């Protein structure tokens, strides 16, 4: 975890639970979920995470395990603000 500019935090490489701490504090995260694709993580519960996929104009739900597998394919790049 590294603060890169003001309140912007680079969470790349962090596990999903560390990143979700920021979501719980009202600070959504942006996670890389494809080659040129990012999703906004705006909420979570004990079983998974809720994202907004702007490319598909859709809200999605992933289990924590599935989301972790997805983002780990892209070096777990995540940023909070």
N, C-alpha and C positions, 0 to 999 in steps of 0.2 A: 504494500500500500504506500502510495506516495502522493502528497499534495503537489499539484503541478501548476496551479494558478489560482490564487484566492481560495475558494471553497471547492474547486474541482479536484477530485481524487482519482488517481489511476489505481484501479483495483485489479489490473491484469495479473493473472496467475494466482489470484486469491481463490479460496474455495467458495462455493456458492453461499454457505452460511455466513461467512464474513461479509460478502457483498450484500446479502439480505438484511444485515444489520442496518445499513444505510437506508434501505427501502422502508424498514420499520420506523426509522427516524424521519420519514417524510421526504427522503431524498432519493428519487428514482435512479435507476442505473441504466446505462445504455450498454448492451452486450452484442458482440459480434456473433452472428448466427449463420453467416454464409460468406462467400467470397467477397461480395460487395454489399452485404446485407447486415443491418443492425436492427435490434428490437429494443423497445423501452420496457423495462421491468418496473411495474408500478405497484404491485401488491403480491402478497404471498400468504400461505397458510401452512399448516404442519405437513401437508402432503405435496405442495407444489407452488409454482409461480405463475403469475398472470402477466402477459406481455401484450404490447401493442405492436403489431407488425404493420408498419406504414406502407410497405411495398404492396402488401395484399389487402390493405385497408380492413384489417381484422384484429380482433382481440383473441388471444390464445391462452390456453392453460397447458402447462407441462408439469409432469411430476418432477420433483427435485432431481431425481436420478437421470431422467431423460434430458432435462435442461443442462445438467452438468456434462453429460456425454456430448450434447450438441455443441456447447461453447468450447469444450476441451479440444474439439477438432480444429478450432480456430484460435488456439493458444490462450483461451480463456480471457480474451480482451474485454475488459469492462471499465466503464468510467461512471462516476457519480458526480453530482453537482449540487 
